[in-house]
Amino acid sequence: MLSIPLAIVEAFVLFIPGFIANPAAVITGGHFPMDGGRNFPDGKRIFGDGKTWSGYFGGSFIGVISGLVLTGFFIILGIAGSVSYGSTLSGILITLMAMSFGSLTGDVTGSFVKRRIGIQRGGKGSLLDQWPFVLVSFLFLFIFSREFFMAYYGNIIGALAILLITPPLHRAVNIIGYKMKKKDVPW
């Protein structure tokens, strides 16, 4: 059994691709709105101009690449046997794709909910801005890479650590994006 601090560190380090995919979508986004400018039957935009296919695929791709880079570091450090995204290249790619695409699918889901309850693009959604990307990432990992999910997040310690660190980390990254003029608001 792992110590609690080690389980938290592993959970955080291994979730970096999920964390990276989200701000990477801001950098790669801006082209081809996912909703095509259409409204939902309630008369409100489905997602809004901030959710684009270029951001979705670009951010997910960057998340996967960051996980492959981490895998290289694990190999160099000699810890790939005890900390990894999988034991084969295809297993690693499935895990990283599930985490990265899950992250951005969760972000889009949060935007959909925000539009339904009347929060406009850029408006504060509190946990709707912070947890959907983590929760859907966990769901995708559970579906597509269950062994990985159970090893690092199924013990509740890892999942709880990610859920607790996400709000302050999300806020810090958004402030950086705002100062870099990549975001209109610092939340």
N, C-alpha and C positions, 0 to 999 in steps of 0.2 A: 504494500500500500504506500502510495506517495504521501509525502508530507503536504499539508495544506498550502504552505507558501510555494512549494515547487509546482503543485497542481495549478495554482493561480498563474504563475509565470508561464508555464507551458500553454495553458489555455489562452493567455493573452498573446504570446508570440505566435502561436499557430493561427490565431484569428486575424493577424495583420493583413492578409489579402482581403478579407471581408471589410476591414476598416479602410484600406486603401482604395478599394473599388469605388466607394461613395464619393470622395472628393475628386478622384480621377475622372469621374463622369462630368464634373463641372468643367474640368480642363478640356476634355475631348468633346463635350456637348455643344449644342447650339444649332445642330442641323437635323432636319426631318423630325418635327414634333410627333411624338408617339400617337397622339390622338388626332393628328391631321387637322387640328383646329376645330374639331367637332365638339358638340355639346352632348351631355348625357340626357336622357329623357326628362330630368329635373330642370333642364334649361341651363345648367352650369357646365363649364368646360370639364371634360373627362379627367384630364391631368393638368393641362396648362402648357404654356410654351417652354417651361423649364425642364420638361421631361422629353428628351429627344432620343432617337435611335442611335445617333452618333455617340451620345453620352452613355447610353446603356451598354452598347457593345464595346466602346472604347474603354470605359471604366472597368467593365468585366475583364477585358483583355489585360489591362494593366494589373488588375488584381491577380490574375493567373500568373503573369510574368513575375510579379513580386513574390508569389509563393514558390516559383521555380528558383528564383534567386535565393530565397531562404533555404530551400532544399540543398542548394549548393553549399551554403554556409554550414548547414547541419553536417554535410559530408566532410567538409574541410575541418570542422571542429571535432569530428569523430563521434558525433552524437546521433547520427542518422538512424542507428538501430533502435534507439530509445525514444526519439522525438521525430515524427515524420508524418507526412500526409498520406503515405501508403508505401507498399513494398515494391510496386512495379510502376513504370512510367504511366501506363494507362490508369492505374489506381490513383496515382498522384494527380493526374490531369482531371479525373472525374471529381475528386475531392475539391480541387481548386476551382473548377468550373461551378460546382454546386455552391461553394461558399461565395464566390464572386457574383455569379448571376443571381443567387439568392439574395445577396446584399442589395443589389439594384432593383430586383423585383420587389423587395420589401420597401425600398424607398419610393417606388412608383405606387405601391399599395397605400403607403402613408399619404401621398399626394392625392390619391383618389378619395380617401376618407376626408382629408382636409377640405377638398372642394365640396364634398357633400354637406359638410357642416358649416360651410360659409367662410372658411379661412382661405384667403386669396394667396396667390403665389408670393412667396417671401414672407408671409405672415407667420407669426409664432404658433407652432403647433405643439410645443413642449415635447412630451414623450412620443407624439406622432411623428416628430422629426428624428427621434433618436432610437426608439426600440424596434419599429417595424423591420428595418434592414437587418437587425440582429436576429429577430425571431424568424423571419422568412429564411435567412441564411441557415439557421439551426434546422428548420423544417426541411430544406433542400438537402442538407447534410444527412439528416435522419433518413430521408428517402433514398438518396443516391450513394451515400457513403456511410452507412450505418455503423460499421466497425470503427471508423475514425470518430464519428460523433459520440458513440458510447464510451470510447477510450478517454476522450478529453472533455466532453461536455455532459455526458450522461450521468456523471457522478454528482451532479447539481453544483458542486463547488466551482467547476470551470464555467458553467453556464451563468451562475449567479455572479461570479467575478466579472464576466463580460457585460452583463446587464448593469452592474453597478458602476463600472468604469466608463461605459459608453456616454452617459450624459455630460460629464465634465470634459471628456476627450472630444466629443462632438462639438461642444461649445468652443474649445480651444482651436480646433481645426477651422471652424467657421470664422472665428476672429482673424485667423491668419489669412484665410481666403478673402475676407473683407478688406484687410489691409493691403492685400496684393491686387485689389480691384477686380477679383474674380467673382465676388458675390456682392449683391446689392445691399444686403443686411448682415450684421454680425451674429446672427443666430441660426 
